[in-house]
Amino acid sequence: MEADYITLIRNEKLMYLNFETLTREIKKLTGENIKQVKDKINNLILDGTLFVDERGRISISRDRGYIKARLTLNKKGYGFASVTNRPDIFIPANAINGAFDGDDVLVEITNLKSDEEIEGKIIKVISRNTTHVVGTFIEGKSKSVVFPDDTKLPQIRIFKNDARGAHNNDKVYVEINPASLDTKTLTGRVVEVLGQANTMKAEQLSIIRSFKLKDQFEKDTLNEAKSIEKSVDYLKYKNKRADYTSHNSFTIDGEDARDFDDAISLTHNENGCVLYVHIADVSHYVKENSALDKEAYARGTSVYFPNHVIPMLPKELSNGICSLNENEYRLTLTVKMELDKQYNLVNSAIVESIIKSKHRMTYTEITKIFDGDPLVIEKYADLYKDILTMREIANKFKADRLKQGEIRFNLPEPFILENNEGEIVSIEKRMQDEAHELIESFMVKANEVVAHWAGDLPFVYRVHEKPDSDKVAKLSDLLAGLGIANQLKTNGDQPAAYQQIVDKIAGTPKEKILSYLILRSMMKARYAPTCLGHFGLALTHYCHFTSPIRRYPDLLIHRIIKSVLSGMPKEEVKVHFADVVDRASIQASDTEKNADEAEREVDDYKKAVYMQKFLGSEFEGIISGVQEFGIFVELDNGIEGMIKTDDLPMDEYIYDEDKMSIYGKMHHYTIGDTVRVVVANVNTLARQIDFDLAGVEKPLKNYIINKNKASKKAWDTKENSKNLLKNKKINQKNSKKSKISSKKSKNSAKEYYKTKSKHKKR
């Protein structure tokens, strides 16, 4: 065992031997053959457990004080090394030692000011995690250069034979020559030409490639998908499954939906009613370890952009046989929930079933029924009474969750509307209405029932852990500073206390901004093989079962359920799926995070493109964030931009992180304040929008940066010169006073934008 090698080296005092000597000594002690020993030692060197110094002597990295970490670089050159279960280590620009963003590295602590403020240097790059980059191709006579979109990476030299027909200003996808990674000049070859830079198609494709998303399926996967039956033979399955084809089943989705993985129906009895949540039986078609299964696992999730989707499964399944299309027989797994007359859950079951959806309804139509629209009511006369009953059931479920302490935010999402040519027509806010809440309420209940059903079986849970105590304390202080009393406790185990705050700020100008702050104080939901509960929903059991077309954990859960329903012994189920759920939980969490970031990048790019047409225009917005380097302002349509601190009116400013404000003798800016701004600049490549305060001249201090470029007028009088010099000193003084040094802050403008993610998926 490789772990035993570390014990041997330490106990037998085999430190600082060269490779050959260490190999011989371990061979003597273990009796293993020489090749086995060499392979294991090499593996320990490659993963950073063992360290080889410049003289070829081998030692244990940890014993030398070296820590394995993942490096995140800032575009200014410095970085942070992330280590599990401990604070990040700040790495100055002069201590990066040739490492790239995302590399796994060995770090040595050089300065320990406190438990939270740690500085270090890179000793060695363990593994390079940057193999491909996206960038802009600049053509030369004999050799050309690619400037990566990721400005933290250096330029890459491309020789003529490796250009793949790329032309000047093309966006390209480049494979880095591994041999050049440890040299001063990176070289590479163009793998794919994506199109001319600054075109919508090329930029979106660049983001897709940057996040390593696959927009094409493997040949084996497509062949499998095409071989699957195109329709369901009702006679074949009607006696093998629960037959719900006579139910008034229907789907509820958006107008532009293409795949339908859930349908609902209702029956009545003398004790109350039975609610059925029918979910597409994807696992019937996607067999374990098949090409379809392997690719679905690798993708982890479907990825949704404003104008198209990168699906987890090929269209033959996602839009075809697995989609609960109107008037077509479909195989499903059904969660059957028996409710009493007060709509309390009294019994439940999960069954294999066959259904036939009678209607493909939209959220808009459901809303019109709720509003009493006679035409829509007449169109769905066969469903009308059931829909009204379902409304009552959904409201009961919602009330129960609120009573348990569920946290409900009233947060609109920006919706990007494009025409058929891909041009952005508008960006507007869309709220979740009662129709959305109805279907969400039923899906949450079904997910809860399934998680309860799992018992002690291997399973993939959707977990949302209680907030970190430091973040809770920080949020509590911030709210108190804004005059909002709260009962938050640092143990974080109190979703009801959060909901009380949400209720207090409801309807106020600061509601949306403070809701985002509350969200950012919480943990991010993830997948785990252990049932840790869901803090936001105030549920002890929760999973994702209801979307197997677009999420791998749901598909895996279906497979586990069907193994049990087919009669597989419980112990056999445990053995079979024990390792799978561990791996799938990590993989699904990672792919979900990657997809979220890619979706956000595309959204931010399109927001920037849209705002180009409004350069010089004036808007009203709310201060959504305050950082040392600038103030963030969100417009009514959800688009956010930044006012640089240097562009605020001249004053003696102090940044107060705790109260999220920046103030001077004459001016004060706090989160939630309303301001009028002018669109000053748009950088589509960086996905950033710059604002200026409306009606405010640029302060004279701008000229301090480069005196030679200062306007003559600014230096016309002795008084102006004094003011400029005074302001320079004030800035230097305030820079030292500010709570977090900009040098060491992880919150660059781009990094701040990343924290403004869509509110967490349940």
Secondary structure, DSSP 8 states (H G I E B T S, - for coil): -HHHHHHHHHHTT-TTB-HHHHHHHHHHHH---HHHHHHHHHHHHHTTSEEE-TTS-EEETGGGTEEEEEEEE-TTS-EEEE-TTS--EEE-GGG-TT--TT-EEEEEEEEESSSS-EEEEEEEEEE----EEEEEEE--SSEEEEEESSTTS--EEEEGGGSTT--TTEEEEEEE-GGGTTSSSEEEEEEEEEEETT-HHHHHHHHHHHTT---S--HHHHHHHHHS-SS--HHHHTTTSEE-TTS--EEEE-TT-----EEEEEEEETTEEEEEEEEE-GGGTS-TTSHHHHHHHHH-B-EE-SS-EE-SS-HIIIIIITS--TT-EEEEEEEEEEEETT--EEEEEEEEEEEE--EEEEHHHHHHHHTT-HHHHHHTTTTHHHHHHHHHHHHHHHHHHHHHT-------EEEEEE-TTS-EEEEEEE---HHHHHHHHHHHHHHHHHHHHHTTS---EEEB----HHHHHHHHHHHHHTT------TT---HHHHHHHHHHHTTSTTHHHHHHHHHHTS---EEESS---BTTTTBSS-B--S-TTTBHHHHHHHHHHHHHHTT--HHHHHHHHHHHHHHHHHHHHHHHHHHHHHHHHHHHHHHHHHHHTTTT-EEEEEEEEEETTEEEEEETTS-EEEEEGGGS-SS--EEETTTTEEE-SS-EEETT-EEEEEEEEEETTTTEEEEEETT----GGGGGS-GGGS-GGGGSSHHHHHHHHHHHHHHHHHHHHSSS-TTT-S--HHHHHHHS------
